[in-house]
Amino acid sequence: MTWFLSLFTKEHKLRHALVIIFVSSSFWGVLWMPMRYIEAMGVSALWVVSLFHFLPAIVLLPLVLIGSGTSNRDWIRATIAGSLLGAGFVFYALGLIVASVTKTVVLFYMTPIWSTVFAFFILNERAGWGRWVAIVGALFGCVLVMNVNGKEIYFEPADLLGLLSGWFWALGSVAVRYYPSTNFIHVTFLQYLLGGFLAVVAAVYLGDPVPGFYVLLEAVPPALLASVIIFMPTSLLVFRIMQYVSPGLVGILMLSEALIAALSASIWLGETLATTQWLGVITVLATGVLIGLHEEKSEGPSD
């Protein structure tokens, strides 16, 4: 049990931290499966997003209450980071519903660029040539995986949701890095809580019907299982590592979510991947390996 808890609380060596980010984000790539399953029960998409936020928040609440003695300054810092991250996820989910899925995903996964730029100005963090090469390679692979056709791309106002999601998530990751001593459990709790409220506001604004009592009663158990067993632990790991690893690096490795989403859709939904998409898969994987090796050599392991 002690070993399990230390997995979430300790500062991992850089190589291990990068692998954890890649693997944790990969789990997010299959969250569409339980979400679609619950949506098929009669719960609209944004209310599914709300469930996947509020249920982990409820589970984390006892840990938050136990950790009394936290200063008001720490709560303010956790609120800033949590609200930014929550807004980023809700804008992303909303973009997947009301805008182009492909453009939303590609715009969101420009996050490594925004994270690196924001970290330059806010954290005074200088990214070397290796980081920029990795950003270009990872984004190129993501574009290939999402099968973006440059001749057919056009932008509508709703596509701004994808851009905003990347901006807010990048700002949130920089905020977590800027306040490394803030309790990451509080950040995660507030990300879920505030993100859930934002999703509810969006659902009400768009006129999504509120699920009936018996529909919710049926939907809560699988939603609780997926959001708490899969989503919450990986989020805790990612937010903890964000406290001591470059936001730009985290953003690059989070591209594994798009990679796994495309692969899982290919397997379970029959969405066949073209040769260029497989090239994108290989590019994203190779980029992840290369940045892990490059960053560990340049920064050295952290105990």
Beta strands, then each sheet from edge to edge (+ up, - down):
end
